[in-house]
Amino acid sequence: MTVITLKNRSLKISPGGIVTLPVSARKTLKMQPKKGGRVTVAVDGDKVVIRPAGEAAGHRISPKGQLELLGDARALLERGVKRHYWCVSDDDAGTISLHPFQ
């Protein structure tokens, strides 16, 4: 069971709703280097959960790991202290959880 927690102040949602996933999170989502991907985004309580999706479904992630969040997911992360968030990568489940700093 590999769970990586990245809890530092360098992760921040932009005013436009863009988050950049760290390399460890992109590896958890099984993204290939220099290739984008598709994911599903869901709000689960006080966190945003990101899971891999098929080729035609979900939200697009750029090759550099940038993802635009919309609606409830964006509002949740923007509520964090100065829009900072922290990340939990679960390799076994293949999911990423983004938590706002309180």
C-alpha positions in Angstrom: 0.0 0.0 0.0 1.7 3.2 -1.2 0.2 6.5 0.0 2.1 9.7 -0.6 1.1 12.8 1.3 2.4 16.1 -0.1 1.7 18.7 2.5 3.5 22.0 1.7 2.6 25.5 0.8 3.8 25.3 -2.8 0.5 23.8 -4.1 -2.0 26.5 -4.9 -5.1 26.9 -7.0 -4.9 29.8 -9.5 -7.6 32.6 -9.6 -8.7 31.0 -12.8 -9.3 27.6 -11.2 -6.2 25.8 -12.5 -4.3 23.3 -10.3 -1.0 21.7 -11.2 -0.6 18.1 -10.1 2.9 17.1 -8.8 4.8 14.3 -10.7 3.9 11.8 -8.0 0.2 12.5 -8.5 0.6 12.1 -12.3 2.3 8.7 -11.8 -0.6 7.6 -9.5 -3.0 8.4 -12.3 -0.8 6.3 -14.7 -0.1 9.3 -17.0 2.7 8.9 -19.6 5.5 11.4 -19.7 4.8 14.3 -22.1 1.2 13.1 -22.7 -2.0 14.5 -21.3 -4.9 12.5 -19.8 -8.5 12.4 -18.8 -9.8 12.2 -15.2 -13.1 12.4 -13.3 -13.4 15.0 -10.5 -15.7 14.6 -7.6 -16.2 16.4 -4.3 -16.3 14.0 -1.3 -16.9 15.9 1.9 -14.0 18.2 2.5 -11.8 16.9 -0.3 -11.6 16.8 -4.1 -11.1 13.2 -5.4 -9.5 12.7 -8.9 -9.7 9.4 -10.6 -8.5 8.2 -14.1 -11.1 8.2 -16.8 -11.5 6.8 -20.4 -10.2 8.6 -23.5 -13.4 10.5 -24.2 -14.8 11.1 -20.7 -14.0 13.5 -17.9 -11.8 16.5 -17.6 -8.5 17.0 -19.5 -5.1 17.2 -17.8 -2.3 18.8 -19.8 1.0 17.0 -20.3 2.5 19.2 -17.6 -0.3 18.2 -15.1 -2.5 21.3 -15.3 -6.2 20.7 -14.6 -9.1 23.2 -14.6 -11.5 22.7 -11.8 -15.1 23.9 -12.0 -18.0 24.4 -9.7 -18.0 22.8 -6.3 -14.4 21.4 -6.6 -13.1 24.8 -7.4 -15.0 26.5 -4.6 -13.8 24.0 -2.1 -10.1 24.5 -2.8 -10.5 28.3 -3.0 -11.7 28.2 0.6 -8.3 27.1 1.8 -5.9 29.6 3.4 -4.7 31.8 0.5 -6.0 29.1 -1.9 -3.4 26.6 -0.8 -4.1 22.8 -0.8 -2.3 19.6 0.0 -2.4 16.3 -1.9 -2.7 12.6 -1.0 -1.8 10.1 -3.7 -3.0 6.5 -3.2 -1.2 4.2 -5.7 -3.3 1.1 -4.9 -6.6 2.8 -5.5 -5.3 5.0 -8.3 -6.8 8.2 -6.8 -5.6 11.6 -5.8 -7.2 13.6 -3.0 -6.8 17.4 -2.8 -7.5 19.0 0.6 -7.7 22.7 1.3 -5.4 24.1 4.0 -7.5 25.1 7.0 
